[in-house]
Amino acid sequence: MSSVVQHRRPLRALAIGVVAGLTAGIAVAGAPAMAAQTYWPVSGTLNTGGHLVQYSSWRVHEANGRAGLDVNNNVGSCGQPIRLGLRNMLGDQVTASNVYTGTSAGLKYFTMASSGSTTIPANYYAINGRMTACSGTDNTWAGQIYI
């Protein structure tokens, strides 16, 4: 499982190069409502001070439709949920944050922040993440993004 790296603003040239190398994808057989999409292992480290983390691994969502995140290794975050959402290449978070609680939080589909629609437009996306400020806790998460 590869870690994702954080930075504050996306680099368009880097993102296009990364996405070009990732478009091969793996079909997900038998996944509910996701069989035609690709999935990617994702993981990250959240800021224990409660600050936003903008991960820099970009994924292509090739056609309008559903996109989801299956978190199978969740952080402790002092018993509070973590929040993960999708942002576009302009740096704007365009989906509502999915809220994950417990150690194995499962698959949740993203919804558009502007409309609540589960149809996510075709585009390149990266993950935003945040946890409750808490020191001395596990601040890593992992799972698969279906996009």
C-alpha positions in Angstrom: 0.0 0.0 0.0 1.5 3.3 -1.0 1.4 6.4 1.2 0.1 9.6 -0.3 2.2 12.7 0.1 0.8 16.1 1.1 1.3 19.6 -0.1 -0.9 22.7 -0.1 -1.5 23.3 -3.8 -1.7 20.9 -6.7 0.9 21.0 -9.4 -0.9 20.6 -12.7 2.1 19.2 -14.7 2.9 16.7 -11.9 -0.7 15.7 -11.5 -1.1 15.0 -15.2 2.0 12.9 -15.3 0.9 10.9 -12.2 -2.5 10.4 -13.6 -1.2 9.3 -17.0 0.7 6.5 -15.2 -2.3 5.5 -13.2 -5.0 5.1 -15.8 -4.4 1.4 -16.4 -6.5 0.6 -13.3 -7.9 -2.7 -12.1 -11.5 -3.7 -12.6 -13.3 -4.6 -9.4 -15.3 -7.8 -9.8 -18.4 -8.2 -7.7 -18.2 -4.9 -5.9 -21.6 -3.4 -5.4 -22.3 -0.6 -7.9 -18.6 -0.3 -8.6 -17.9 -3.2 -11.0 -17.1 -0.9 -14.0 -14.8 1.4 -12.0 -11.2 1.1 -11.0 -9.9 1.1 -7.5 -6.6 2.2 -6.0 -5.1 1.6 -2.6 -4.8 4.8 -0.7 -3.4 5.7 2.7 -2.3 8.8 4.6 -1.3 10.4 7.8 -3.6 13.0 9.3 -2.4 16.1 11.2 -2.8 15.5 15.0 -3.4 19.3 15.4 -6.7 19.0 13.5 -5.4 20.9 10.4 -6.4 20.0 6.9 -4.2 17.6 5.0 -4.3 17.9 1.2 -2.9 14.7 -0.3 -1.1 15.0 -3.7 -1.9 11.6 -5.3 -4.3 12.4 -8.1 -6.8 9.9 -9.5 -8.8 10.1 -12.7 -12.6 9.7 -12.6 -13.2 8.9 -16.2 -16.9 9.1 -16.5 -19.7 10.9 -14.6 -20.9 8.5 -11.9 -20.4 7.3 -8.4 -17.1 7.4 -6.5 -16.5 6.0 -3.1 -13.8 5.4 -0.4 -13.6 2.2 1.5 -11.6 2.9 4.7 -10.4 -0.4 6.2 -7.8 0.9 8.6 -9.1 3.9 10.4 -7.4 6.1 12.9 -8.2 6.3 16.6 -8.5 10.1 16.6 -9.4 10.1 20.3 -12.7 8.3 19.6 -13.8 11.0 17.2 -14.5 10.4 13.4 -12.2 11.4 10.6 -13.4 13.2 7.5 -12.2 12.6 4.0 -13.4 14.4 0.8 -12.4 14.9 -2.8 -10.9 18.1 -4.2 -10.4 19.2 -7.8 -7.2 20.4 -9.4 -8.1 24.0 -8.6 -7.7 23.1 -4.9 -11.5 23.2 -4.1 -13.1 20.4 -2.2 -16.1 19.5 -4.3 -17.6 16.7 -2.4 -19.0 16.6 1.1 -16.7 15.0 3.5 -17.3 11.3 4.2 -17.3 10.7 8.0 -15.6 7.5 9.2 -15.8 6.2 12.7 -14.5 3.0 14.2 -11.5 0.9 13.2 -13.0 -0.6 10.0 -15.3 2.1 8.7 -16.2 0.6 5.3 -17.3 1.9 1.9 -19.0 5.2 1.6 -20.0 7.0 -1.6 -19.1 10.7 -2.1 -21.8 13.3 -2.7 -21.4 16.6 -4.4 -21.2 19.4 -1.8 -23.2 21.8 -4.0 -26.1 19.5 -4.8 -26.0 16.3 -2.7 -25.9 14.3 -5.9 -24.0 11.0 -6.0 -23.0 11.7 -9.6 -19.4 12.9 -9.4 -18.3 14.6 -12.7 -15.5 13.2 -14.7 -12.3 14.9 -13.6 -9.0 14.5 -11.7 -9.4 14.3 -7.9 -7.2 14.1 -4.8 -8.2 13.5 -1.2 -8.5 16.1 1.6 -8.4 14.7 5.2 -8.9 16.0 8.7 -9.1 14.5 12.2 -10.0 16.0 15.6 -7.0 17.5 17.3 -5.5 14.9 19.5 -2.0 14.0 20.6 -0.6 10.6 21.2 -3.0 8.7 18.9 -2.8 6.7 15.7 -3.1 9.2 12.9 -2.8 7.0 9.9 -5.6 5.6 7.7 -5.8 3.3 4.7 -8.3 1.8 2.3 -9.3 1.8 -1.4 -10.7 4.6 -3.5 -13.3 3.5 -6.1 -13.2 6.1 -8.9 
